[in-house]
Amino acid sequence: MQQKITEANKKPEESGEVDGLELGDQAPNFKLKNHLGEEVSLAEKLEEGPVVLVFYRGGWCP
């Protein structure tokens, strides 16, 4: 497991991770499941009005 983490850190361009957004940047469209398990897209939600994104890493990660 540690070796996989180390390799991913050495090659971030291959890990599937991307750089974060800066203040004022436009987020790319994406689809995720909501708290009910329904798939929603950012574009669909933006049609309804402003959107606030909250990222919760989880209780396992301080």
Biotite code that builds the C-alpha atoms (Angstrom):
import biotite.structure as struc

atoms = struc.array([
    struc.Atom([0.000, 0.000, 0.000], chain_id="A", res_id=1, res_name="MET", atom_name="CA", element="C"),
    struc.Atom([2.721, 2.477, 0.962], chain_id="A", res_id=2, res_name="GLN", atom_name="CA", element="C"),
    struc.Atom([4.503, 1.783, -2.329], chain_id="A", res_id=3, res_name="GLN", atom_name="CA", element="C"),
    struc.Atom([1.345, 2.687, -4.311], chain_id="A", res_id=4, res_name="LYS", atom_name="CA", element="C"),
    struc.Atom([1.020, 5.970, -2.426], chain_id="A", res_id=5, res_name="ILE", atom_name="CA", element="C"),
    struc.Atom([4.694, 6.756, -2.957], chain_id="A", res_id=6, res_name="THR", atom_name="CA", element="C"),
    struc.Atom([4.440, 6.021, -6.691], chain_id="A", res_id=7, res_name="GLU", atom_name="CA", element="C"),
    struc.Atom([1.325, 8.194, -7.042], chain_id="A", res_id=8, res_name="ALA", atom_name="CA", element="C"),
    struc.Atom([3.104, 11.075, -5.321], chain_id="A", res_id=9, res_name="ASN", atom_name="CA", element="C"),
    struc.Atom([6.057, 10.761, -7.686], chain_id="A", res_id=10, res_name="LYS", atom_name="CA", element="C"),
    struc.Atom([3.817, 10.842, -10.771], chain_id="A", res_id=11, res_name="LYS", atom_name="CA", element="C"),
    struc.Atom([0.866, 13.177, -10.064], chain_id="A", res_id=12, res_name="PRO", atom_name="CA", element="C"),
    struc.Atom([0.145, 13.590, -13.770], chain_id="A", res_id=13, res_name="GLU", atom_name="CA", element="C"),
    struc.Atom([-0.508, 9.834, -13.934], chain_id="A", res_id=14, res_name="GLU", atom_name="CA", element="C"),
    struc.Atom([-2.515, 9.587, -10.729], chain_id="A", res_id=15, res_name="SER", atom_name="CA", element="C"),
    struc.Atom([-5.684, 11.109, -12.189], chain_id="A", res_id=16, res_name="GLY", atom_name="CA", element="C"),
    struc.Atom([-5.472, 14.043, -9.804], chain_id="A", res_id=17, res_name="GLU", atom_name="CA", element="C"),
    struc.Atom([-5.563, 17.589, -11.081], chain_id="A", res_id=18, res_name="VAL", atom_name="CA", element="C"),
    struc.Atom([-4.494, 20.932, -9.680], chain_id="A", res_id=19, res_name="ASP", atom_name="CA", element="C"),
    struc.Atom([-7.078, 22.708, -7.569], chain_id="A", res_id=20, res_name="GLY", atom_name="CA", element="C"),
    struc.Atom([-9.032, 25.743, -8.680], chain_id="A", res_id=21, res_name="LEU", atom_name="CA", element="C"),
    struc.Atom([-8.074, 29.266, -7.742], chain_id="A", res_id=22, res_name="GLU", atom_name="CA", element="C"),
    struc.Atom([-10.518, 31.820, -6.378], chain_id="A", res_id=23, res_name="LEU", atom_name="CA", element="C"),
    struc.Atom([-12.743, 32.952, -9.246], chain_id="A", res_id=24, res_name="GLY", atom_name="CA", element="C"),
    struc.Atom([-11.972, 29.964, -11.512], chain_id="A", res_id=25, res_name="ASP", atom_name="CA", element="C"),
    struc.Atom([-14.869, 28.212, -13.207], chain_id="A", res_id=26, res_name="GLN", atom_name="CA", element="C"),
    struc.Atom([-15.307, 24.593, -12.129], chain_id="A", res_id=27, res_name="ALA", atom_name="CA", element="C"),
    struc.Atom([-15.502, 22.019, -14.911], chain_id="A", res_id=28, res_name="PRO", atom_name="CA", element="C"),
    struc.Atom([-18.787, 20.180, -15.333], chain_id="A", res_id=29, res_name="ASN", atom_name="CA", element="C"),
    struc.Atom([-18.959, 16.883, -13.444], chain_id="A", res_id=30, res_name="PHE", atom_name="CA", element="C"),
    struc.Atom([-21.486, 14.299, -12.301], chain_id="A", res_id=31, res_name="LYS", atom_name="CA", element="C"),
    struc.Atom([-21.684, 12.869, -8.793], chain_id="A", res_id=32, res_name="LEU", atom_name="CA", element="C"),
    struc.Atom([-24.215, 11.012, -6.703], chain_id="A", res_id=33, res_name="LYS", atom_name="CA", element="C"),
    struc.Atom([-26.102, 13.086, -4.152], chain_id="A", res_id=34, res_name="ASN", atom_name="CA", element="C"),
    struc.Atom([-27.052, 12.032, -0.636], chain_id="A", res_id=35, res_name="HIS", atom_name="CA", element="C"),
    struc.Atom([-29.981, 10.034, -2.075], chain_id="A", res_id=36, res_name="LEU", atom_name="CA", element="C"),
    struc.Atom([-27.765, 8.125, -4.512], chain_id="A", res_id=37, res_name="GLY", atom_name="CA", element="C"),
    struc.Atom([-29.129, 10.031, -7.521], chain_id="A", res_id=38, res_name="GLU", atom_name="CA", element="C"),
    struc.Atom([-26.669, 11.206, -10.163], chain_id="A", res_id=39, res_name="GLU", atom_name="CA", element="C"),
    struc.Atom([-26.612, 14.981, -10.590], chain_id="A", res_id=40, res_name="VAL", atom_name="CA", element="C"),
    struc.Atom([-24.416, 17.217, -12.710], chain_id="A", res_id=41, res_name="SER", atom_name="CA", element="C"),
    struc.Atom([-23.018, 20.622, -11.940], chain_id="A", res_id=42, res_name="LEU", atom_name="CA", element="C"),
    struc.Atom([-24.507, 21.982, -15.181], chain_id="A", res_id=43, res_name="ALA", atom_name="CA", element="C"),
    struc.Atom([-28.011, 20.823, -14.175], chain_id="A", res_id=44, res_name="GLU", atom_name="CA", element="C"),
    struc.Atom([-27.721, 22.439, -10.766], chain_id="A", res_id=45, res_name="LYS", atom_name="CA", element="C"),
    struc.Atom([-26.391, 25.690, -12.244], chain_id="A", res_id=46, res_name="LEU", atom_name="CA", element="C"),
    struc.Atom([-29.545, 25.910, -14.380], chain_id="A", res_id=47, res_name="GLU", atom_name="CA", element="C"),
    struc.Atom([-31.492, 26.134, -11.099], chain_id="A", res_id=48, res_name="GLU", atom_name="CA", element="C"),
    struc.Atom([-29.319, 28.960, -9.727], chain_id="A", res_id=49, res_name="GLY", atom_name="CA", element="C"),
    struc.Atom([-26.055, 29.519, -7.835], chain_id="A", res_id=50, res_name="PRO", atom_name="CA", element="C"),
    struc.Atom([-24.249, 26.435, -6.508], chain_id="A", res_id=51, res_name="VAL", atom_name="CA", element="C"),
    struc.Atom([-22.062, 26.068, -3.419], chain_id="A", res_id=52, res_name="VAL", atom_name="CA", element="C"),
    struc.Atom([-19.667, 23.103, -3.445], chain_id="A", res_id=53, res_name="LEU", atom_name="CA", element="C"),
    struc.Atom([-18.547, 21.610, -0.150], chain_id="A", res_id=54, res_name="VAL", atom_name="CA", element="C"),
    struc.Atom([-15.806, 18.995, -0.093], chain_id="A", res_id=55, res_name="PHE", atom_name="CA", element="C"),
    struc.Atom([-15.745, 16.728, 2.937], chain_id="A", res_id=56, res_name="TYR", atom_name="CA", element="C"),
    struc.Atom([-12.689, 14.508, 3.147], chain_id="A", res_id=57, res_name="ARG", atom_name="CA", element="C"),
    struc.Atom([-14.216, 12.186, 5.703], chain_id="A", res_id=58, res_name="GLY", atom_name="CA", element="C"),
    struc.Atom([-13.890, 11.372, 9.367], chain_id="A", res_id=59, res_name="GLY", atom_name="CA", element="C"),
    struc.Atom([-10.875, 9.153, 8.695], chain_id="A", res_id=60, res_name="TRP", atom_name="CA", element="C"),
    struc.Atom([-8.794, 12.146, 7.505], chain_id="A", res_id=61, res_name="CYS", atom_name="CA", element="C"),
    struc.Atom([-7.982, 14.906, 10.001], chain_id="A", res_id=62, res_name="PRO", atom_name="CA", element="C"),
])
